[in-house]
Amino acid sequence: MEIKIGVQNVGREIVLESNQDAETVAKVVGEAIKGGSELRLTDDKGRLIIVPGNALGYVEIGAEEVRRVGFGQF
């Protein structure tokens, strides 16, 4: 799923693909915002992304969808 993170006072957003489900990501984001701790997410390539919780502007969690194979439109 695609996750977009907006950081305060930064013009570009952080975009990553993650294998985590939406509920898990929402829980981690909520804890980072509520506790003022850092947001730690791992992308689908195993890279760790760390953002200070007090610098978060927004987090957009994309819908989980099954990846299609081929070029056909359904």
Backbone as CSV, one residue per row, in Angstrom:
resi,resn,N_x,N_y,N_z,CA_x,CA_y,CA_z,C_x,C_y,C_z
1,MET,0.834,-1.168,0.000,0.000,0.000,0.000,0.884,1.239,0.000
2,GLU,0.383,2.311,-0.566,1.140,3.557,-0.628,0.837,4.414,0.602
3,ILE,1.890,4.982,1.172,1.760,5.866,2.326,2.451,7.178,1.987
4,LYS,1.749,8.298,2.187,2.319,9.630,1.963,2.399,10.338,3.306
5,ILE,3.570,10.910,3.588,3.789,11.604,4.855,4.165,13.043,4.563
6,GLY,3.386,13.969,5.088,3.697,15.389,4.976,4.397,15.851,6.242
7,VAL,5.512,16.535,6.070,6.288,17.033,7.201,6.144,18.551,7.242
8,GLN,5.930,19.095,8.431,5.764,20.541,8.588,6.994,21.282,8.070
9,ASN,6.762,22.387,7.386,7.802,23.275,6.854,8.702,22.612,5.817
10,VAL,8.221,21.558,5.173,8.952,20.889,4.099,8.025,20.820,2.891
11,GLY,8.505,21.248,1.747,7.677,21.330,0.553,7.328,19.999,-0.082
12,ARG,8.151,18.998,0.098,7.902,17.696,-0.519,7.415,16.700,0.512
13,GLU,6.559,15.797,0.057,6.088,14.753,0.945,6.945,13.499,0.774
14,ILE,6.922,12.656,1.776,7.617,11.371,1.727,6.602,10.343,1.241
15,VAL,6.949,9.603,0.192,6.054,8.590,-0.359,6.766,7.249,-0.286
16,LEU,6.085,6.246,0.268,6.679,4.918,0.351,5.622,3.853,0.139
17,GLU,6.071,2.702,-0.314,5.222,1.516,-0.442,5.529,0.622,0.744
18,SER,4.490,0.132,1.408,4.679,-0.697,2.593,3.867,-1.981,2.482
19,ASN,4.373,-3.032,3.099,3.654,-4.302,3.154,2.779,-4.398,4.399
20,GLN,2.848,-3.393,5.285,2.036,-3.386,6.497,0.590,-3.067,6.138
21,ASP,-0.348,-3.569,6.935,-1.751,-3.272,6.659,-2.117,-1.886,7.193
22,ALA,-3.224,-1.348,6.706,-3.634,0.022,7.017,-3.866,0.233,8.506
23,GLU,-4.446,-0.745,9.174,-4.739,-0.592,10.602,-3.458,-0.493,11.428
24,THR,-2.455,-1.285,11.090,-1.176,-1.248,11.798,-0.503,0.104,11.608
25,VAL,-0.509,0.602,10.374,0.103,1.897,10.089,-0.630,3.002,10.845
26,ALA,-1.963,2.969,10.832,-2.743,3.991,11.538,-2.448,3.973,13.032
27,LYS,-2.263,2.791,13.605,-1.957,2.682,15.032,-0.590,3.290,15.339
28,VAL,0.411,2.983,14.503,1.762,3.512,14.710,1.767,5.038,14.572
29,VAL,1.037,5.554,13.585,0.953,7.006,13.381,0.269,7.668,14.571
30,GLY,-0.833,7.088,15.036,-1.551,7.644,16.183,-0.692,7.706,17.433
31,GLU,0.084,6.652,17.680,0.971,6.636,18.843,2.067,7.695,18.722
32,ALA,2.585,7.896,17.503,3.628,8.903,17.302,3.088,10.311,17.536
33,ILE,1.877,10.559,17.085,1.279,11.888,17.256,0.906,12.118,18.719
34,LYS,0.256,11.144,19.318,-0.207,11.288,20.697,0.952,11.395,21.684
35,GLY,1.959,10.559,21.500,3.076,10.528,22.441,4.191,11.493,22.110
36,GLY,4.158,12.107,20.931,5.233,13.009,20.536,6.524,12.279,20.210
37,SER,6.432,10.965,20.037,7.627,10.179,19.710,7.833,10.168,18.201
38,GLU,8.835,9.447,17.759,9.116,9.409,16.327,8.235,8.372,15.637
39,LEU,7.932,8.647,14.379,7.187,7.723,13.534,8.200,6.853,12.810
40,ARG,8.088,5.537,12.984,9.007,4.583,12.336,8.195,3.653,11.456
41,LEU,8.473,3.678,10.156,7.821,2.788,9.207,8.879,2.112,8.354
42,THR,8.596,0.893,7.918,9.495,0.156,7.047,8.828,0.009,5.691
43,ASP,9.566,0.343,4.624,8.984,0.214,3.292,9.121,-1.220,2.788
44,ASP,8.612,-1.476,1.585,8.592,-2.837,1.054,9.971,-3.353,0.653
45,LYS,10.989,-2.490,0.664,12.355,-2.907,0.362,13.188,-3.067,1.632
46,GLY,12.551,-2.888,2.794,13.234,-3.072,4.067,13.894,-1.826,4.624
47,ARG,13.730,-0.689,3.959,14.325,0.559,4.460,13.476,1.115,5.597
48,LEU,14.124,1.676,6.589,13.451,2.259,7.746,13.325,3.766,7.551
49,ILE,12.105,4.282,7.672,11.837,5.716,7.552,11.463,6.211,8.945
50,ILE,12.166,7.241,9.415,11.919,7.796,10.748,11.605,9.278,10.603
51,VAL,10.465,9.695,11.162,10.052,11.098,11.135,9.678,11.497,12.555
52,PRO,10.169,12.639,13.050,9.765,13.083,14.394,8.251,13.280,14.458
53,GLY,7.610,12.732,15.484,6.157,12.818,15.616,5.637,14.232,15.706
54,ASN,6.412,15.131,16.321,5.950,16.521,16.454,6.123,17.321,15.167
55,ALA,6.751,16.745,14.131,6.934,17.434,12.853,5.956,16.945,11.795
56,LEU,5.089,15.983,12.140,4.146,15.448,11.160,3.093,16.480,10.798
57,GLY,2.886,16.653,9.503,1.810,17.514,9.028,0.568,16.691,8.749
58,TYR,0.753,15.580,8.026,-0.336,14.643,7.734,0.254,13.314,7.297
59,VAL,-0.563,12.267,7.371,-0.195,10.946,6.861,-1.402,10.434,6.082
60,GLU,-1.183,10.125,4.813,-2.238,9.590,3.956,-1.947,8.107,3.727
61,ILE,-2.881,7.273,4.144,-2.722,5.835,4.010,-3.590,5.383,2.852
62,GLY,-2.948,4.848,1.809,-3.672,4.402,0.622,-4.458,3.139,0.894
63,ALA,-5.413,2.877,0.025,-6.231,1.672,0.154,-5.414,0.446,-0.229
64,GLU,-5.687,-0.640,0.477,-5.020,-1.890,0.138,-5.702,-2.446,-1.102
65,GLU,-4.909,-2.773,-2.111,-5.489,-3.331,-3.321,-4.614,-4.456,-3.835
66,VAL,-5.249,-5.368,-4.504,-4.533,-6.489,-5.080,-3.896,-6.009,-6.385
67,ARG,-2.624,-6.319,-6.554,-1.926,-5.883,-7.761,-2.347,-6.734,-8.939
68,ARG,-2.624,-6.067,-10.060,-3.014,-6.764,-11.274,-1.812,-7.080,-12.124
69,VAL,-1.933,-8.091,-12.902,-0.853,-8.501,-13.797,-1.365,-8.358,-15.223
70,GLY,-0.540,-7.795,-16.090,-0.934,-7.653,-17.494,-1.376,-6.257,-17.835
71,PHE,-1.851,-6.107,-19.065,-2.213,-4.789,-19.559,-3.709,-4.603,-19.757
72,GLY,-4.500,-5.635,-19.510,-5.943,-5.557,-19.738,-6.632,-4.645,-18.745
73,GLN,-7.700,-4.023,-19.199,-8.507,-3.180,-18.305,-9.812,-3.913,-18.043
74,PHE,-10.204,-3.953,-16.791,-11.418,-4.667,-16.420,-12.411,-3.756,-15.809
